[in-house]
Amino acid sequence: MNDPEVATSGMKRRSAPAAPVGDPDVEQPSLSGAIVLLLAVVCGAAVANIYYAQPLLPVISQALGVSPGVAGLVITVSQVGYALALALLVPLGDVLERRRLVSVLLGASAIALLGAAASPGVGALLAAIALVGVTSAVAQIVVPMAASLAPNHQRGAVVGTVTSGLLIGIMVARTIAGLLAEIGDWHWVFVFAAFLMAVLAVVLRLVLSRVPPTEHTTYPRLLRSVAALVRTESLLRRRMVLAAVGMGCFTVLWTASSFLLAEEPYSYGPAAIGLFGLAGVVGGVAAMRAGRLTDRGRGRQVTTGGLILLTASWPVLAIAGVGGPAGLVALVVGIVALNLAQQSLLISHQSAIYRRAPHARSRVTTALMVSAFAGSTVASALTAALYPRVGWPGVCVLGVAIALVGVGTWALEWWHPSPAEPLAPPMMSAADPDPHTPPTAEAGTTARPAEPSRPQEANHA
């Protein structure tokens, strides 16, 4: 199936007839820098939608006449909506045409954001924000879509750039929300976000080629295949644990640092505290190089270095508790180091599982990000419970303990490497073989390569 729209995607033409864009069985032409940047912006802008409200809670509480606890439900419902979409919506990226799916979700997000801006009361606001959370999961459809569009030699760099866009979106959302709320009021934050979603939906639809699905199956079988992939793929399971570890450390840092900076010896206000997120942006931008290293076959080294840096960042962060210039320097250095480690790890996880399951990239993204979200939730609860009792030094110990879980998991991967070569399609056979599809291997199983005999054979993991 040759797509005449391929010329508009910013990709180079080949002399031979074009293969379907995004087909994992065919080497894709190189993606232009403009397209990669667009996908990174879409990713960051979409995920920012569930973080805009964090600095606005006191203002929303006062404007709607509700308690801070009720206003805090705005964050809760957005996270619940996002989590549900990760599990139930993101897998559709493997069975639907992805350019249309992403454009529709961006448009739906714009409508939901306008609904939040126009909400007359807290009930309507919570309903609108829940839909914002659901549609914001489009960011996790864009990442595997970008991986499918990229050729093998460019895939790590593309995934790294797009994923870094996601982290940057998280970091700058609170700063943007604070500035817009100062200029106008909290409604304008959601109006701005809605306008941005609408513009990106139109631009993406116009400049990107169609990205056909990689599977054809029913929705129930699609969801069952996610569980089958987790059950059968050791590489995916281990990367899920590491993703939970990385996001857990990330959450401990950003939850506890707000408490630290609001108290003595710092006593900073919300605006000043929000500026520390810019240090996280530095780490996210620096992590883009991790994608290029995975393209050179150094994915395992990226993971090893990321875990070492993740663990080492906590003793540096512990120094921030003493206050003064030394404490501030330690905090900024620790934030940059931890965000660099977390982002590098996430890029290496995505590159490894996308290579292992090229026909199921949306589904393995679902498994990876649900695990990361679970790690974040547990870490947030532990931090909130421990900080009043043990303070900043105690939560730094918690961060080290979480990081060491990742080190132990990675040591197991070095000792018993998981298969790294791409799985043979169709992936659906791993969950529920289609009686109308001739089996490619033993009935009810997925053909897979033999276990590597040496660790270096799994170097791309």
Residue pairs with C-beta under 8 A, 6 or more apart in sequence:
1 20
1 212
2 17
2 18
2 19
2 20
3 18
3 20
3 21
3 209
3 210
5 209
5 210
6 13
6 18
6 21
6 29
6 209
7 13
8 206
8 207
8 208
8 209
9 21
9 31
9 32
9 35
9 149
9 207
9 208
9 209
10 31
10 32
10 34
10 35
10 207
11 21
11 28
11 29
11 30
11 31
11 32
11 35
11 149
11 209
12 29
12 30
12 32
13 29
14 29
18 29
19 26
19 27
19 28
20 26
20 212
21 28
21 149
21 209
21 210
21 211
21 212
22 28
22 98
22 145
22 148
22 149
22 211
22 212
22 214
23 148
23 212
23 214
24 148
24 214
24 358
24 359
24 361
24 422
25 358
25 425
27 151
27 152
28 148
28 149
28 150
28 151
29 151
30 150
30 151
30 154
31 146
31 149
31 150
31 151
31 154
31 158
35 149
35 207
35 208
36 146
36 158
36 161
36 162
37 161
38 200
38 203
38 204
38 207
38 208
39 142
39 145
39 146
39 158
39 162
39 165
40 161
40 162
40 164
40 165
40 166
41 165
41 200
42 102
42 106
42 138
42 139
42 142
42 165
42 200
42 204
43 139
43 142
43 143
43 162
43 163
43 165
43 166
43 169
44 139
44 165
44 166
44 167
44 168
44 169
44 170
44 172
45 169
45 193
45 196
45 197
45 200
46 106
46 109
46 135
46 136
46 138
46 139
46 142
46 169
46 197
47 136
47 139
47 166
47 169
47 170
47 173
48 169
48 170
48 172
48 173
48 176
48 193
49 78
49 109
49 113
49 132
49 133
49 135
49 136
49 173
49 193
49 197
50 78
50 79
50 82
50 132
50 133
50 136
51 169
51 170
51 173
51 174
51 177
52 173
52 174
52 176
52 177
52 189
52 190
52 193
53 60
53 74
53 75
53 78
53 129
53 177
53 189
54 75
54 173
54 174
54 177
55 174
55 177
55 178
55 181
55 270
55 274
56 177
56 181
56 186
56 189
57 68
57 71
57 72
57 74
57 75
58 68
58 71
59 181
59 185
59 186
60 66
60 71
60 74
60 125
60 186
61 67
61 68
61 70
61 71
63 185
63 186
64 71
64 121
64 122
64 125
66 122
70 122
71 122
73 122
73 126
74 125
74 126
74 129
77 126
77 129
77 130
77 133
78 129
78 130
78 132
78 133
78 136
79 133
79 377
80 130
80 133
81 129
81 130
81 131
81 132
81 133
81 134
81 136
82 133
82 134
82 136
82 137
82 373
83 370
83 373
84 133
84 134
85 133
85 134
85 135
85 136
85 137
86 137
86 140
86 366
86 369
86 370
86 373
87 366
87 370
88 223
89 134
89 137
89 141
90 137
90 140
90 141
90 362
90 363
90 365
90 366
90 369
91 222
91 223
91 226
91 362
91 363
91 366
92 101
92 141
92 219
92 222
92 362
93 101
93 141
93 144
93 145
93 361
93 362
93 365
94 213
94 214
94 215
94 222
94 359
94 360
94 361
94 362
94 363
95 213
95 214
95 215
95 216
95 217
95 219
95 222
96 213
97 210
97 211
97 212
97 213
98 141
98 145
98 148
98 211
98 212
98 213
99 204
99 205
99 208
99 209
99 210
99 211
100 205
100 210
101 138
101 141
102 138
102 141
102 142
102 145
102 204
103 201
103 202
103 204
103 205
104 201
105 135
105 137
105 138
105 141
106 135
106 138
106 197
106 198
106 200
106 201
106 204
107 197
107 198
107 201
108 131
108 135
109 132
109 135
109 136
109 138
109 194
109 197
110 194
110 195
110 197
110 198
110 201
111 194
112 128
112 129
112 131
112 132
112 134
112 135
113 128
113 132
113 190
113 191
113 193
113 194
113 197
114 190
114 191
114 194
115 124
115 127
115 128
115 131
116 125
116 128
116 129
116 132
116 190
117 187
117 188
117 189
117 190
117 191
117 194
118 187
119 125
119 128
139 166
139 169
140 365
140 366
140 369
141 362
141 365
142 162
143 159
143 162
143 163
143 166
143 350
143 365
144 350
144 354
144 361
144 362
144 364
144 365
145 211
146 158
146 159
146 162
147 155
147 158
147 159
147 350
147 351
147 354
147 361
148 211
148 214
148 358
148 361
149 158
149 211
150 157
150 158
150 159
153 295
154 295
155 294
155 295
155 351
155 354
155 355
156 290
156 291
156 292
156 293
156 294
156 295
156 299
156 347
156 351
157 288
157 291
157 292
157 295
158 291
159 291
159 294
159 347
159 350
159 351
159 354
160 287
160 288
160 289
160 290
160 291
160 292
160 294
160 347
161 288
161 291
163 291
163 343
163 346
163 347
163 350
164 284
164 285
164 287
164 288
164 343
164 347
167 280
167 281
167 284
167 287
167 339
167 342
167 343
168 281
168 284
168 285
171 277
171 278
171 280
171 281
171 284
171 339
172 277
172 278
172 281
174 274
174 277
175 274
175 275
175 277
175 278
176 189
176 192
177 189
178 270
178 271
178 274
180 188
180 189
180 192
181 188
181 189
214 358
214 359
214 360
214 361
214 425
215 222
215 359
215 360
215 426
215 427
215 428
217 225
217 428
217 434
221 428
221 431
221 432
221 434
222 363
222 428
224 431
224 432
225 360
225 363
225 427
225 428
225 430
225 431
225 432
226 363
226 366
226 367
226 431
227 431
228 430
228 431
228 432
229 236
229 357
229 360
229 363
229 364
229 367
229 427
229 430
229 431
230 236
230 237
230 240
230 367
232 430
232 446
233 356
233 357
233 418
233 423
234 418
234 419
235 352
235 353
235 356
235 418
235 419
235 420
235 461
236 353
236 356
236 357
236 364
236 367
236 368
238 409
238 410
238 412
238 413
238 418
239 349
239 352
239 353
239 368
240 367
240 368
240 371
240 372
241 371
241 405
241 406
241 409
242 303
242 307
242 345
242 349
242 406
242 409
242 410
243 345
243 346
243 349
243 368
243 369
243 371
243 372
243 375
244 371
244 372
244 374
244 375
244 376
244 378
245 310
245 375
245 402
245 403
245 405
245 406
245 409
246 306
246 310
246 341
246 342
246 345
246 346
246 372
246 375
246 406
247 342
247 372
247 373
247 375
247 376
247 379
248 375
248 376
248 378
248 379
248 402
249 310
249 314
249 338
249 341
249 342
249 379
249 399
249 402
249 403
250 338
250 339
250 342
250 376
251 375
251 376
251 379
251 380
251 383
252 379
252 380
252 382
252 383
252 395
252 398
252 399
252 402
253 317
253 334
253 335
253 338
253 399
254 280
255 379
255 380
255 383
255 384
255 387
256 383
256 387
256 392
256 395
257 273
257 276
257 320
257 331
257 335
258 273
259 387
259 392
260 266
260 320
260 321
260 331
260 392
261 268
261 272
261 273
261 276
262 268
262 273
264 323
265 323
265 324
265 327
266 323
266 327
276 331
276 332
276 335
279 332
279 335
279 336
279 339
280 335
280 336
280 339
281 339
282 336
282 339
283 335
283 336
283 337
283 338
283 339
283 340
283 341
283 342
283 343
284 339
284 340
284 343
286 336
286 340
287 339
287 340
287 343
287 344
287 347
290 302
290 306
290 343
290 344
290 347
290 348
291 347
291 351
293 299
293 301
293 302
294 302
294 347
294 348
294 351
294 352
294 460
297 459
297 460
298 459
299 348
299 351
299 352
299 459
299 460
299 461
300 414
300 458
300 459
300 461
302 344
302 345
302 347
302 348
303 345
303 348
303 349
303 410
304 410
305 344
306 341
306 342
306 344
306 345
306 348
307 341
307 345
307 403
307 406
307 407
307 410
309 337
309 338
309 340
309 341
309 344
310 338
310 341
310 342
310 345
310 403
310 406
311 400
311 403
311 404
311 406
311 407
312 337
313 334
313 337
313 338
313 341
313 399
314 334
314 338
314 396
314 397
314 399
314 400
314 403
315 396
315 400
316 330
316 333
316 334
316 337
317 330
317 331
317 334
317 335
317 338
317 396
317 399
318 330
318 392
318 393
318 396
319 326
319 327
319 330
319 334
320 327
320 328
320 330
320 331
320 334
320 392
321 327
321 391
321 392
321 393
321 396
345 406
346 372
349 368
350 365
350 368
351 460
352 420
352 460
352 461
353 361
353 364
353 365
353 368
354 361
354 364
355 420
355 422
355 460
355 461
356 364
356 419
356 420
356 421
356 422
356 423
356 461
357 363
357 364
357 422
357 423
357 427
358 422
358 423
359 423
359 425
359 426
359 427
360 423
360 427
363 427
379 398
379 402
382 398
383 395
383 398
386 394
386 395
386 398
387 394
387 395
390 397
413 461
414 455
417 451
417 452
417 454
417 455
417 457
417 458
417 461
418 458
418 461
419 448
419 449
419 450
419 451
419 452
419 458
420 452
420 457
420 458
420 459
420 460
420 461
421 449
421 452
423 446
423 447
423 448
424 440
424 441
424 446
424 447
424 448
425 440
426 434
426 437
426 440
426 446
427 446
428 434
428 437
429 437
429 439
429 440
429 441
429 444
429 445
429 446
430 445
430 446
433 439
433 443
433 444
440 447
441 447
452 458
